[in-house]
Amino acid sequence: MSVVDIQSTATELPDPWSSLLLGQVGSTGVKVLRMDGRPLGPESHDTAEALLVADGTLQLVADGFEVEVRSGEMYLVEAGVKHAVRPGSHGTLVVIEHVSE
């Protein structure tokens, strides 16, 4: 695999909040997406996921607590924790999570 420019890849995605799988190690996928300020409703997963902000800011509510994740920071959402994206999230997000095989 070659070097991936994460920010350029996210910018070229046709729709915000539509992720692109960049690669996979075993059952763990690395995805990139572009945030556009819109909120996303609550969700939870059977496995943990890591949310790494490549640039911009992720405004999150996780387990009832408001969290701000800035460029260069990562937030780990534990399995089963309900989380939602608050308005104002913008930039590039890398999601590391279990993917279906």
C-alpha angles and dihedrals in degrees: 000000000000130000113287122214097215098193094048091047091052092047091054094052110115096226135029115246090022106121129214121208106232097181146330135227109193106310094338118099131197112213133179129205141168120241117212107185096268120122124241123213125249122286139163134199137211090236134043121263132200119222112201118185108215092182135349126022135297115210107200141174110206123177089344096307125112113234130184115203114191134197111300093018130109132205122201114213108202120225113280096015113136110230137172137185114244124216115277099045109140140163133039124333127192114202120198111193148134112286128197115262 
